[in-house]
Amino acid sequence: MGGHSKKLQDFFTDMKIPMARRDRIPLVVAPEGILWIVGYRQDERWVPTSLTARCLVITVTPPPLAEGTD
């Protein structure tokens, strides 16, 4: 986002994510704030660089859709 912060609600609105679906989107957070909106965007401050010494790799597998969900 070019080094600018944005409220999570504004991000969801800009991405046109329905309100009923927002509470099912996982977030990876730390004391510094949201690191990753799973499936959408990672905070640029946490992108690995050539100076990165250690990484935590998180893999997310989507659950099967239940009948009647989007």
N, CA, C and O atoms as a GROMACS GRO file, in nm:
protein
  280
    1MET      N    1   0.084  -0.120   0.000
    1MET     CA    2   0.000   0.000   0.000
    1MET      C    3   0.087   0.125   0.000
    1MET      O    4   0.044   0.231   0.045
    2GLY      N    5   0.208   0.113  -0.049
    2GLY     CA    6   0.292   0.230  -0.062
    2GLY      C    7   0.336   0.290   0.070
    2GLY      O    8   0.361   0.410   0.078
    3GLY      N    9   0.346   0.208   0.176
    3GLY     CA   10   0.393   0.258   0.305
    3GLY      C   11   0.285   0.327   0.387
    3GLY      O   12   0.315   0.383   0.492
    4HIS      N   13   0.161   0.325   0.341
    4HIS     CA   14   0.052   0.388   0.415
    4HIS      C   15  -0.030   0.281   0.486
    4HIS      O   16  -0.043   0.169   0.437
    5SER      N   17  -0.086   0.317   0.600
    5SER     CA   18  -0.172   0.223   0.672
    5SER      C   19  -0.317   0.249   0.634
    5SER      O   20  -0.353   0.356   0.586
    6LYS      N   21  -0.398   0.147   0.658
    6LYS     CA   22  -0.540   0.158   0.626
    6LYS      C   23  -0.615   0.077   0.731
    6LYS      O   24  -0.569  -0.030   0.772
    7LYS      N   25  -0.728   0.126   0.773
    7LYS     CA   26  -0.811   0.053   0.867
    7LYS      C   27  -0.862  -0.074   0.799
    7LYS      O   28  -0.890  -0.075   0.679
    8LEU      N   29  -0.875  -0.182   0.879
    8LEU     CA   30  -0.921  -0.309   0.824
    8LEU      C   31  -1.060  -0.294   0.761
    8LEU      O   32  -1.085  -0.349   0.654
    9GLN      N   33  -1.148  -0.221   0.825
    9GLN     CA   34  -1.282  -0.200   0.771
    9GLN      C   35  -1.275  -0.132   0.634
    9GLN      O   36  -1.348  -0.170   0.543
   10ASP      N   37  -1.188  -0.033   0.620
   10ASP     CA   38  -1.173   0.036   0.492
   10ASP      C   39  -1.116  -0.057   0.386
   10ASP      O   40  -1.157  -0.051   0.270
   11PHE      N   41  -1.022  -0.142   0.424
   11PHE     CA   42  -0.966  -0.240   0.330
   11PHE      C   43  -1.076  -0.332   0.279
   11PHE      O   44  -1.088  -0.352   0.158
   12PHE      N   45  -1.156  -0.386   0.371
   12PHE     CA   46  -1.265  -0.476   0.330
   12PHE      C   47  -1.364  -0.403   0.240
   12PHE      O   48  -1.411  -0.460   0.141
   13THR      N   49  -1.396  -0.281   0.271
   13THR     CA   50  -1.489  -0.203   0.189
   13THR      C   51  -1.431  -0.180   0.050
   13THR      O   52  -1.500  -0.199  -0.050
   14ASP      N   53  -1.304  -0.141   0.043
   14ASP     CA   54  -1.239  -0.117  -0.087
   14ASP      C   55  -1.233  -0.244  -0.171
   14ASP      O   56  -1.243  -0.237  -0.294
   15MET      N   57  -1.216  -0.359  -0.106
   15MET     CA   58  -1.208  -0.487  -0.176
   15MET      C   59  -1.346  -0.545  -0.206
   15MET      O   60  -1.359  -0.651  -0.266
   16LYS      N   61  -1.450  -0.474  -0.161
   16LYS     CA   62  -1.590  -0.515  -0.181
   16LYS      C   63  -1.619  -0.654  -0.122
   16LYS      O   64  -1.686  -0.736  -0.184
   17ILE      N   65  -1.566  -0.677  -0.003
   17ILE     CA   66  -1.589  -0.802   0.068
   17ILE      C   67  -1.717  -0.785   0.149
   17ILE      O   68  -1.725  -0.694   0.232
   18PRO      N   69  -1.817  -0.870   0.127
   18PRO     CA   70  -1.944  -0.857   0.199
   18PRO      C   71  -1.924  -0.865   0.350
   18PRO      O   72  -1.840  -0.941   0.399
   19MET      N   73  -2.003  -0.789   0.423
   19MET     CA   74  -1.992  -0.785   0.569
   19MET      C   75  -2.010  -0.924   0.630
   19MET      O   76  -1.943  -0.957   0.728
   20ALA      N   77  -2.099  -1.004   0.575
   20ALA     CA   78  -2.125  -1.137   0.630
   20ALA      C   79  -2.005  -1.230   0.616
   20ALA      O   80  -1.996  -1.330   0.687
   21ARG      N   81  -1.914  -1.200   0.527
   21ARG     CA   82  -1.797  -1.285   0.503
   21ARG      C   83  -1.673  -1.239   0.579
   21ARG      O   84  -1.579  -1.317   0.597
   22ARG      N   85  -1.669  -1.116   0.623
   22ARG     CA   86  -1.550  -1.056   0.683
   22ARG      C   87  -1.503  -1.128   0.809
   22ARG      O   88  -1.383  -1.141   0.831
   23ASP      N   89  -1.595  -1.174   0.891
   23ASP     CA   90  -1.555  -1.238   1.017
   23ASP      C   91  -1.497  -1.378   0.996
   23ASP      O   92  -1.449  -1.439   1.090
   24ARG      N   93  -1.502  -1.429   0.871
   24ARG     CA   94  -1.446  -1.561   0.841
   24ARG      C   95  -1.308  -1.551   0.775
   24ARG      O   96  -1.249  -1.654   0.742
   25ILE      N   97  -1.256  -1.431   0.756
   25ILE     CA   98  -1.125  -1.413   0.695
   25ILE      C   99  -1.020  -1.413   0.806
   25ILE      O  100  -1.023  -1.327   0.894
   26PRO      N  101  -0.928  -1.510   0.802
   26PRO     CA  102  -0.826  -1.516   0.908
   26PRO      C  103  -0.728  -1.400   0.899
   26PRO      O  104  -0.696  -1.352   0.791
   27LEU      N  105  -0.681  -1.358   1.015
   27LEU     CA  106  -0.579  -1.253   1.026
   27LEU      C  107  -0.461  -1.309   1.104
   27LEU      O  108  -0.480  -1.382   1.202
   28VAL      N  109  -0.340  -1.276   1.061
   28VAL     CA  110  -0.220  -1.308   1.137
   28VAL      C  111  -0.176  -1.176   1.198
   28VAL      O  112  -0.148  -1.079   1.127
   29VAL      N  113  -0.169  -1.173   1.332
   29VAL     CA  114  -0.140  -1.047   1.401
   29VAL      C  115  -0.022  -1.063   1.496
   29VAL      O  116   0.012  -1.173   1.539
   30ALA      N  117   0.039  -0.951   1.527
   30ALA     CA  118   0.149  -0.941   1.624
   30ALA      C  119   0.125  -0.814   1.702
   30ALA      O  120   0.035  -0.736   1.668
   31PRO      N  121   0.203  -0.789   1.808
   31PRO     CA  122   0.185  -0.665   1.883
   31PRO      C  123   0.194  -0.540   1.794
   31PRO      O  124   0.134  -0.437   1.825
   32GLU      N  125   0.269  -0.549   1.683
   32GLU     CA  126   0.284  -0.434   1.593
   32GLU      C  127   0.161  -0.409   1.507
   32GLU      O  128   0.148  -0.302   1.447
   33GLY      N  129   0.072  -0.507   1.499
   33GLY     CA  130  -0.049  -0.492   1.419
   33GLY      C  131  -0.074  -0.613   1.332
   33GLY      O  132  -0.020  -0.721   1.356
   34ILE      N  133  -0.156  -0.596   1.230
   34ILE     CA  134  -0.191  -0.704   1.139
   34ILE      C  135  -0.074  -0.728   1.044
   34ILE      O  136  -0.027  -0.636   0.977
   35LEU      N  137  -0.027  -0.854   1.038
   35LEU     CA  138   0.082  -0.891   0.950
   35LEU      C  139   0.031  -0.939   0.814
   35LEU      O  140   0.094  -0.916   0.711
   36TRP      N  141  -0.085  -1.007   0.816
   36TRP     CA  142  -0.135  -1.069   0.694
   36TRP      C  143  -0.286  -1.083   0.702
   36TRP      O  144  -0.338  -1.136   0.800
   37ILE      N  145  -0.354  -1.036   0.601
   37ILE     CA  146  -0.495  -1.065   0.582
   37ILE      C  147  -0.496  -1.184   0.488
   37ILE      O  148  -0.477  -1.170   0.367
   38VAL      N  149  -0.517  -1.302   0.544
   38VAL     CA  150  -0.497  -1.428   0.472
   38VAL      C  151  -0.581  -1.429   0.344
   38VAL      O  152  -0.702  -1.409   0.345
   39GLY      N  153  -0.511  -1.455   0.235
   39GLY     CA  154  -0.577  -1.462   0.105
   39GLY      C  155  -0.585  -1.329   0.033
   39GLY      O  156  -0.630  -1.323  -0.081
   40TYR      N  157  -0.542  -1.220   0.098
   40TYR     CA  158  -0.554  -1.088   0.037
   40TYR      C  159  -0.422  -1.012   0.032
   40TYR      O  160  -0.373  -0.982  -0.077
   41ARG      N  161  -0.365  -0.979   0.147
   41ARG     CA  162  -0.249  -0.890   0.146
   41ARG      C  163  -0.163  -0.910   0.270
   41ARG      O  164  -0.213  -0.936   0.380
   42GLN      N  165  -0.031  -0.897   0.250
   42GLN     CA  166   0.066  -0.901   0.359
   42GLN      C  167   0.117  -0.760   0.383
   42GLN      O  168   0.134  -0.682   0.289
   43ASP      N  169   0.142  -0.727   0.509
   43ASP     CA  170   0.199  -0.597   0.543
   43ASP      C  171   0.341  -0.591   0.486
   43ASP      O  172   0.421  -0.681   0.509
   44GLU      N  173   0.372  -0.486   0.412
   44GLU     CA  174   0.502  -0.471   0.347
   44GLU      C  175   0.618  -0.471   0.446
   44GLU      O  176   0.731  -0.505   0.410
   45ARG      N  177   0.592  -0.432   0.570
   45ARG     CA  178   0.699  -0.431   0.671
   45ARG      C  179   0.751  -0.571   0.702
   45ARG      O  180   0.860  -0.586   0.757
   46TRP      N  181   0.675  -0.675   0.667
   46TRP     CA  182   0.709  -0.811   0.703
   46TRP      C  183   0.749  -0.896   0.584
   46TRP      O  184   0.759  -1.018   0.597
   47VAL      N  185   0.772  -0.837   0.469
   47VAL     CA  186   0.817  -0.911   0.351
   47VAL      C  187   0.964  -0.948   0.370
   47VAL      O  188   1.045  -0.860   0.402
   48PRO      N  189   1.001  -1.075   0.351
   48PRO     CA  190   1.142  -1.114   0.368
   48PRO      C  191   1.232  -1.042   0.267
   48PRO      O  192   1.194  -1.018   0.152
   49THR      N  193   1.353  -1.010   0.312
   49THR     CA  194   1.453  -0.945   0.227
   49THR      C  195   1.583  -1.025   0.236
   49THR      O  196   1.589  -1.128   0.303
   50SER      N  197   1.685  -0.978   0.168
   50SER     CA  198   1.815  -1.045   0.174
   50SER      C  199   1.876  -1.037   0.314
   50SER      O  200   1.968  -1.114   0.345
   51LEU      N  201   1.828  -0.948   0.398
   51LEU     CA  202   1.878  -0.935   0.535
   51LEU      C  203   1.801  -1.022   0.634
   51LEU      O  204   1.837  -1.028   0.752
   52THR      N  205   1.695  -1.088   0.589
   52THR     CA  206   1.613  -1.170   0.677
   52THR      C  207   1.691  -1.293   0.722
   52THR      O  208   1.746  -1.367   0.641
   53ALA      N  209   1.696  -1.313   0.854
   53ALA     CA  210   1.771  -1.427   0.910
   53ALA      C  211   1.680  -1.547   0.936
   53ALA      O  212   1.724  -1.661   0.920
   54ARG      N  213   1.554  -1.522   0.976
   54ARG     CA  214   1.463  -1.632   1.007
   54ARG      C  215   1.324  -1.598   0.954
   54ARG      O  216   1.285  -1.481   0.947
   55CYS      N  217   1.251  -1.703   0.916
   55CYS     CA  218   1.113  -1.685   0.867
   55CYS      C  219   1.023  -1.786   0.934
   55CYS      O  220   1.064  -1.897   0.968
   56LEU      N  221   0.900  -1.747   0.952
   56LEU     CA  222   0.795  -1.838   0.994
   56LEU      C  223   0.706  -1.859   0.872
   56LEU      O  224   0.653  -1.763   0.817
   57VAL      N  225   0.692  -1.983   0.831
   57VAL     CA  226   0.609  -2.013   0.714
   57VAL      C  227   0.474  -2.063   0.764
   57VAL      O  228   0.467  -2.160   0.839
   58ILE      N  229   0.369  -1.998   0.721
   58ILE     CA  230   0.233  -2.036   0.758
   58ILE      C  231   0.160  -2.077   0.631
   58ILE      O  232   0.157  -2.002   0.533
   59THR      N  233   0.103  -2.196   0.632
   59THR     CA  234   0.026  -2.246   0.518
   59THR      C  235  -0.119  -2.254   0.560
   59THR      O  236  -0.152  -2.308   0.666
   60VAL      N  237  -0.206  -2.201   0.476
   60VAL     CA  238  -0.349  -2.202   0.506
   60VAL      C  239  -0.419  -2.282   0.397
   60VAL      O  240  -0.407  -2.251   0.278
   61THR      N  241  -0.492  -2.383   0.439
   61THR     CA  242  -0.571  -2.464   0.346
   61THR      C  243  -0.716  -2.428   0.368
   61THR      O  244  -0.767  -2.440   0.480
   62PRO      N  245  -0.786  -2.383   0.263
   62PRO     CA  246  -0.924  -2.344   0.283
   62PRO      C  247  -1.011  -2.464   0.319
   62PRO      O  248  -0.994  -2.573   0.263
   63PRO      N  249  -1.102  -2.444   0.413
   63PRO     CA  250  -1.194  -2.554   0.448
   63PRO      C  251  -1.292  -2.578   0.334
   63PRO      O  252  -1.318  -2.487   0.255
   64PRO      N  253  -1.345  -2.699   0.323
   64PRO     CA  254  -1.447  -2.722   0.219
   64PRO      C  255  -1.569  -2.636   0.245
   64PRO      O  256  -1.608  -2.614   0.359
   65LEU      N  257  -1.627  -2.587   0.138
   65LEU     CA  258  -1.747  -2.504   0.154
   65LEU      C  259  -1.865  -2.589   0.196
   65LEU      O  260  -1.893  -2.694   0.138
   66ALA      N  261  -1.934  -2.542   0.298
   66ALA     CA  262  -2.056  -2.609   0.341
   66ALA      C  263  -2.171  -2.563   0.254
   66ALA      O  264  -2.168  -2.454   0.198
   67GLU      N  265  -2.270  -2.645   0.242
   67GLU     CA  266  -2.387  -2.610   0.161
   67GLU      C  267  -2.451  -2.483   0.216
   67GLU      O  268  -2.471  -2.470   0.337
   68GLY      N  269  -2.483  -2.393   0.128
   68GLY     CA  270  -2.549  -2.269   0.166
   68GLY      C  271  -2.454  -2.156   0.198
   68GLY      O  272  -2.498  -2.050   0.242
   69THR      N  273  -2.321  -2.175   0.178
   69THR     CA  274  -2.225  -2.068   0.200
   69THR      C  275  -2.169  -2.024   0.068
   69THR      O  276  -2.184  -2.093  -0.032
   70ASP      N  277  -2.103  -1.907   0.068
   70ASP     CA  278  -2.046  -1.858  -0.058
   70ASP      C  279  -1.902  -1.895  -0.074
   70ASP      O  280  -1.840  -1.861  -0.174
   0.00000   0.00000   0.00000
